[in-house]
Amino acid sequence: SHLIFSGGLDGSIVLSLFETGKYLHNFKSHTASVESILFAPVGFTPPIVVSASMDHSINVWDLQTSQRRMEMKHDEGVVKVMWGKGLHTNLLFSCSMDGTARIWDPRTGAEVRRFQGHTEGLLDLDVSADGTAIFTASEDFSIRVFQII
């Protein structure tokens, strides 16, 4: 069977079975809308799910225990999280309304790197296929390219 997560405006994250829609668990810790949810890459241990919210937080959830392993914080709402590519497949990338993009170690919660330069909040980010750059789009009507290595 396949699992599916959905995030709500109330900050809830619901885990269900894809085939039947059967409710399995409600993960609660966010206090504002959930904007992004993603599974860890295949082979990542322990198996985790990551959620990002407008409450400024990124939560890492342990799928085996359904418990929150850690919380990472931006200064404003987090609009997207994604896994790195290339050399950075075990790192987590995020963008926020605080105008920053950040790289995190999801095993420790440590902030690895911060990218600044926009004058307004970020709306989206992507990582280049080879993992050497990130692209950010902002409410300041600009797109920026930041070199990772």
C-alpha positions in Angstrom: 0.0 0.0 0.0 1.0 3.6 -0.5 0.9 6.4 2.0 -0.3 10.0 1.3 0.1 13.1 3.4 -2.1 16.2 3.3 -1.6 19.5 5.0 -4.3 21.8 6.3 -4.9 25.4 6.9 -5.3 24.6 10.6 -1.7 23.2 10.7 -2.7 19.6 10.7 -1.0 16.9 8.7 -3.0 13.8 7.9 -1.6 10.4 6.9 -3.9 8.2 4.9 -3.7 5.1 2.7 -3.7 6.2 -1.0 -5.7 3.2 -2.2 -8.6 3.5 0.2 -8.3 7.0 1.7 -8.3 5.4 5.2 -7.2 7.7 7.9 -4.1 6.5 9.8 -2.7 9.4 11.8 -2.9 13.1 12.4 0.5 14.8 13.1 -0.1 17.9 15.1 2.4 20.6 15.9 2.0 23.4 13.4 0.0 26.4 14.4 -0.6 27.9 10.9 -1.2 26.5 7.4 1.0 23.7 6.1 2.6 24.8 2.8 4.9 21.9 1.9 5.3 18.2 2.8 7.8 15.7 1.5 9.0 12.2 2.1 12.7 11.5 2.6 14.5 10.1 -0.5 14.6 6.3 -0.9 17.3 4.8 1.3 17.3 7.8 3.7 17.4 6.5 7.3 15.6 6.8 9.5 12.5 7.1 7.4 11.1 10.7 7.8 8.6 13.1 6.5 9.3 16.9 6.5 6.6 19.6 6.8 6.9 23.3 6.4 4.4 25.9 7.7 3.5 29.6 7.8 4.2 29.3 11.6 7.9 29.8 10.6 8.8 26.1 11.3 10.0 23.1 9.5 9.3 19.8 11.3 11.0 16.5 10.8 8.7 13.5 11.6 9.8 10.0 12.3 7.6 7.6 10.3 8.3 4.7 12.6 7.1 6.4 15.8 4.9 9.2 14.3 6.8 11.6 16.6 8.4 14.9 15.8 12.2 14.4 15.8 13.1 18.1 15.5 12.0 21.6 14.5 14.0 24.1 12.5 12.9 27.8 12.3 12.9 30.6 9.8 12.0 34.2 10.9 8.8 34.2 8.9 6.5 31.6 7.2 8.1 28.7 5.2 6.6 28.3 1.8 8.6 25.4 0.4 11.0 22.6 1.4 12.8 20.2 -1.0 15.6 17.7 -1.1 18.9 18.7 -2.6 20.3 17.2 -5.8 23.7 16.0 -7.0 26.1 16.1 -4.1 23.4 17.3 -1.7 20.7 14.7 -1.8 20.7 14.2 2.0 20.3 17.9 2.7 17.0 19.9 3.0 16.5 23.2 1.2 13.9 25.7 2.3 12.6 29.2 1.3 10.6 31.6 3.4 8.7 34.9 3.5 11.7 36.2 5.5 13.5 36.5 2.2 16.0 33.7 2.8 16.7 30.3 1.4 18.5 27.9 3.7 20.1 24.5 3.7 19.5 22.2 6.6 20.9 18.9 7.9 17.6 17.0 8.6 19.5 14.5 10.9 20.7 17.2 13.3 18.5 20.2 12.6 21.6 22.3 12.0 21.5 25.2 9.5 24.2 24.5 7.0 24.0 27.6 4.9 21.8 30.7 4.4 21.3 32.7 1.2 20.2 36.3 1.3 19.7 39.1 -1.2 16.0 39.5 -1.9 14.2 42.5 -0.5 10.8 40.7 -0.1 9.6 37.2 0.8 10.5 34.1 -1.3 7.8 32.3 -3.2 9.7 29.4 -4.7 13.1 27.7 -5.0 14.7 25.0 -7.0 18.1 23.2 -7.0 20.1 22.7 -10.2 20.3 19.1 -11.4 24.0 18.9 -10.5 23.3 20.4 -7.0 25.7 23.3 -7.5 23.2 26.2 -7.5 19.8 27.2 -6.2 17.3 29.4 -7.9 14.9 31.6 -5.9 11.8 33.6 -6.9 10.7 36.5 -4.7 7.8 38.9 -4.2 10.4 41.6 -5.1 9.9 40.6 -8.7 13.4 39.1 -9.0 14.9 35.7 -9.6 18.3 35.0 -8.1 20.9 32.3 -8.6 23.1 31.3 -5.7 26.1 29.1 -6.0 26.2 26.3 -3.4 29.8 25.2 -4.0 
